[in-house]
């Protein structure tokens, strides 16, 4: 892949720059460093995950957010003036490099100074992202996924049929399918009142960068249209095992509410939904290193949340 990245970098006039692999997740990301001290992120997009119109829409949204002062990586046009190039069958894009440090690492305890302040600022950052996106006239035309009730709890959810994960026992499959149906019935009654619009959709710790007093958001690969509660739920699920979780949760919500209102009545339901989505998401990735272990961890977390939900709704 390094050779492919080197070949792709020439489309941006960066053929003489140094290249280093920094992440291999949905996309394979390289850091490109020039002799003049400029740094960029070159992304080889996961084949088959998104089509060209969806990738272009992601970059259009990033460009808009950057122009409005939101701390996101700005897309960089190639020598032909395009934001996406195709090299050896791979779609490639280049973004400006951000100097922040990840908020944390998934599955590991937070190691932050002033955690409560960080979560308050994070809530503000999420709200500003949503406010700015709602002000964009062209937002509704973007070719991005819809994380609506069908996308999350339909017969064919976008992140996979979680209740049919092959690792599940018959009883676990039954639990997840019953939970899905109950959640769907509950949220259908109020879905028209839930705040819905453009969301990052994957604000896990690795995608939240801290730089001085600034909150930066990266990796918009899963971004699209969704419930704003789902945005908060993604972040909160990752911190649910923190000893001061309730305090951090309260600070995140308070920070969000300091910028814009949001009804959090169904927040816990969306935390459960987020946990369930991982059980489907991991299926095509179980062959990757550590994939099976992650699958079992996702399942156990979703079981605990599902059982609590079913008990409280019976």
Secondary structure, DSSP 8 states (H G I E B T S, - for coil): -HHHHHHHHGGGT-TTSEEEEEEESSSEEEEEE-TTS-EEEEEE--TTTS-HHHHHHHHHHHHHHHHTT--B--EE--TTS-S-EEETTEEEEEEE----EES--TTS----SSHHHHHHHHHHHHHHHHHHHHT-GGGGG---EEESHHHHHSTT-TT--GGG-TTS-HHHHHHHHHHHHHHHHHHHTTGGGS-EEEE-S---GGGEEEETTEEEE---TT-EEEEHHHHHHHHHHHTTTSTTHHHHHHHHHHHHHTTS----TTHHHHHHHHHHHHHHHTGGGTTSTTHHHHHHHHHHHHHHHHHHHHHHT-
